[in-house]
Amino acid sequence: MSRATAFITGAGPGTGAAIARLFGESYNLILMSRSLPGSLPSLKLDNVPESNILPVTYDGTPECYKKAVADAAKKWPGSELKVGICNNGGPWIPGPFLEKTSEEFETTYEFARQGFDFSQAVIPAMLKAGGGTLIFTGSTSALRGSKGFAAMSPGAFSRRSLSQCLAREFQPQGIHVAHVVVDGQINTERVEKMMGKVGPDERLDPNDIAATYMDLVKQRPSAWSQEIDIRPAKEKF
């Protein structure tokens, strides 16, 4: 029987790479980011055979998602697309509201639109496969608008709302849709260089985030989670 396929966007160093390493143990991988395929070595997917990876470039268009799904079907005939993980991050543009521009505000909706376009590409393939799991990476900004985040939070709110709409429409057809609120700093090399090292359980470990996503995929249909929040044990909330 052919391996199923998982499509992961935002497949960069850190969380995206951790998700790819874990899912690559049992799935073919479509990996998408703006810097792929050139950045593939930086993901350190030593445990995943190259023949099980399709690295593709995100070019800002809805068509790139659909093309990736079609190319995967050609590369792995008989493999069903069973997992979609929308992990691309939103813009980091905090600041006083009156200093923000409409152009900056539009970038937060580009972030939301990526989730929309991704879903339109993967859901038809999942329906054909008889079901699947669609996961959106979210943040605290999806739940709470804060001072200085007026040009950022609306897009996160939109993606969360999108996940709820899709869950209500497609869960009865076998597609588990989940939104994950990542509440805290993620302990990546980039964050360590910027902010220094911390003690155990003060930042989210990318590998533990990946394990949580795998847990969602393995949930049984009689007890699906539509939204979960995850944070380090020592995070204040």
N, C-alpha and C positions, 0 to 999 in steps of 0.2 A: 504494500500500500504506500502511495506517495506521501511524503511529508506535506503537512499543511504549510501555508505561507503566512507570515506576519509582516505587516507594512508599518514601518516606524518613521515618522517625520521628526525633525529636530534631532537627527542622529549625529550629534557632535560629541566631543569629549565630555565626560561627566555622566549625567543621568542617561542621555541617549545611548552612550557606549555601554553602560552597565545593563540597560534593558536589552540591547542587541546581544551582548555576551550571554545573558541568561536565556533569552528566547532562541538564540542560535543553537542551543543544545538540542532543540527538538523541532524547530521550524526553519523553513527557508526564509530568508530575510530580504525584503525590499527596504533599503535604507535611503532616506532623502534628507538633504540639507543643501544650503546654497553652495557649500564648498566641496561637496562630493561630486565625482568620485576621487578627486585628487587628495582629499583629506582622509581617505580610508585607513591608511597606515596609522594615523594618530588615534584611531579608535581601539587599537590593540586587541583585535578580535582573533587572537591566536588559536582559540578553541573552536573556531568556526571555519570549515573548509571554504575556500574561495568559490567553489562551485555552488555553494548554498547562499551566496550573497549577490544581490543585484543593487549596486550603488547608483543612485540617480540624482540629478541636479534639480533643485527647486528654482524655477525661473520666474516665479511670480504669477503664473497663469493657471487657471483651472485645468487646462489640458494636460499639464505635466503630471498631475496625479493620475488621470485616466490612462495616459500613455504608459506610466509605470506599471499599472495593473495589467494592461494588455501585454507589455513586454515580459512581465513575470509569467503570464499564462503561456507564452511562447517558450520561455526558458525552461519552465518546469511543467510540461504537459501533464495534466491529471492532478496537479496540486491545487487544493482549494484555499482560497483566501479566507482565513478564519479569525485573524486578529488584526485590528487597526489601532495604532497608538499615536494620537495627535499630540506630540510632545514639543512642538516648536514654541519658543518663548516669545513673549510680547516685548514691546519696546520699553526701555528703561529711560523715561524722560520726566522725572519728577521736577517739581518747581512751582512757584506761586502761579495761581490761576491767571492773573492778569498779564503775566509774562509769557504765557503759552500762546501758540498760534493755531489757526484752524488746520494748517498743514500737519502740525504735530498731532493734533487730535485725530486726523484721518488715519494716522499710522496705527492707532489702537484698533480701528475697525478693519484695517488690513489684517491684523492678527486674528480678529474674529472671523473674517472672510476665509482665511486659510482653513479654519475648522470646517466651515460650510463646504468649501470646495473638496476638501479631503473626504468628507462624509459622502458627498455625492458620487465620488469615485469608488469607494470601498463597499458601500451598502448594497449596490446591485450584485456585486460578486458574492457577498455574504448571503444574500437572499437565494442566489443560485446554489450556494453550498449548503443551504438548509439552516443557516444561522451562523453566529460568530460573536465576537466581543469587540466593542468599540470603546476605547478609553481616551478621555481628554485630560491632559495635565493642566491643572488650574492652580490658583494661588489665593492667598487671603484677600487680595483685591477683588476677587469674584464675589466675595461675601460682604465686604465692607469698604465703602469709599472713605478715604482718609485725606486729611489736609495735605495739599501738595501733589495729589495723585489724580487730579481732574482730567489730565490728558492720558491716563493709563488705565484706571479702573473700569471705565465703560466697556472697553473691549473684553476684559475678563468677565464682567457681568454678562455680556452677550454670549460668550462661549459657554458659560454655565447654563444660560437659558436654552441655547441650542441643544445641549446634551439632554435637558429635560424634555424638550419637544421631540427629539429623536427617540428617547426612551419610551415615551407614551405612544408613539406611532409604530415603532418597530420591535419592541420587546415581545408583543404578542406573536410576532412572526419569527421569534427565535434569536433576535440580536440583542445581546446584553450591552446596554449603554451605561457607562459609568464616568463620573466626573470626580477627579481626585484633587482635593485642596491640599497643596503642599505648603504647609505653614511653618516656615523657618528657612534659615540659610542651608544650602546644600554644600557639603564638604568636598568641593572640587579643588584641583590644583590652582585654578585661577583665583578662587575665593581665599585660599590659604596664602597666596602671594600678596593679595590685596589687604587682608585683614588678620593674617597670622594664624597660628595653630590654636586649637582649643582642646579641652578635655573630652573624654568619652561622653557621648549622648548629648552634646551641646549643638551639634549640627546634624542634619540628615545625611546618612550614608547613601550614595547613589545605588549601591548594591542592594540595600534594604528597600529602597523605593522600587527597584526592579522586582524584588521578591513580592512586594505588595501587589504589583501589577499582575504577576503570575498567579497570585492567590485569587484575584478578581476573575481571571480567565477560568480558573478551576471551580468557581462557585457553581453550585447546582441551581437549575432554573426555579426550584421552589423557594429559594432564598437568595435572590440577587440583590446586591447593593447598587443603588443608583448614584449615591454620592458618599464618599468617605473623606475624612480629613486626617492627615498624618503630620506629626511634628516630633522633634526630639524630646526625650523625657524631661529635659531641663529647660525647655522653651516656656517662656511665660505666655499665658493666653487667658 
